[in-house]
Amino acid sequence: MKLRRSKMEFKIPKEILPMEGFSNQIDKLFVRMIQLEVEESVWLLVSIDITSLKETFIDSLRKLIANRCNIDIDNIWISVTHTFSVPHISSDFSKDNKQAEKSRLLFASLMVAVENAIEQLHENYIEVTPFFAKGNTQLGLNRNLWTNSGWWLGPNESGKVASEINSIVFKDAENRIQGRIVQVSIPSSITQDVNKHTGNPISGDLFGQTASLLEADETVCILLLGQAADQMPRDKIVYETVDKEGQRIEVDRSEMAEKVLAETSNRLKEDIQKIDEHLNNVDERLNIHTYSFQCNQQYIPRLSELKPDTRYQFKNIEDKKDFPVFQVKIGDLNIIGIQAEIPACFKENISFFEQELMIATMINGGAKYLVPKEWYHARKYQAMNSFYAEGSYEKIILGIQSILNESRERK
């Protein structure tokens, strides 16, 4: 197996600040790339330190990379770390205002980083052997919390936690680690809303700092978001909870932000490195496939309109919504990529499957949440804030199950 990798800084233009409440930057942002090649099969995984990207931007990036790298566009995955400590890039560049101009400048800077990363990717390759192992971390917490008005977001010590870490490590002939792909189910949102009244800090947050700690020499580490729809960092700085009467209250520890972020990132790095003790060799076969399902769609309110509401009425839309599923298989290790964010119960809802399974979200775009039908009955935040109507979750579970069964038979 050949490995190519690159890492380039995604620079925030100073002239765009302040933007969306962000006024300063506490660490660097990066575009990272890992490319695997086995004979004629090529898979390129890209990671960007940003909250999300509209599909128009994702399409532009994939077309650029496909042309420059001579790779089938279906073999390119664009992922985002989903840090909420970076300004969004607006999709409407046509408006003649300061916000549109700032978005144009930010996207132009991202394109420069991607171009530079592509150039570095072409400079060399290394022969590697892939390894895989699973571990756990206790740095996450469930965030579905009952209030007097209904379900909302906040730390829930008794809720289900997605603690599993899945790690793919690539080693050279001298047994040195040359690259990592790690799936973690903790949102990269420790510094979200920090100093929101005086100016938020721009940061790669938990994923950005952890990846940088793991990277040494020329090693590149990409962290992928897993089953995090109902998860939060245990040490999130600004969050809502409830008092003894069930009333919502805000906790704000902004003065501790940088210290807590550094400590938590180091602990996650250590949890990931512990997995290296249990690595198992993975066969070097490489297969890439893309599938698509059609789901019923529902009306989604503006974020500002959402609140705990036990009487919330869901409204379906006639049009169907596409649900792409991306699959990469390295030996018997299945990597499933989807756009929608999924809860901690997702993987266990897939029927027993004897091969290893790693699920990444925010792949080739974002699509809000995909959650079980009982969450609609409970009026949970993720159900109200979903493009997908009740029953979509169960349809996709069966769809992925069929993909895995088909993949097993192809072996």
Disulfide bonds with the S-S distance in Angstrom:
none
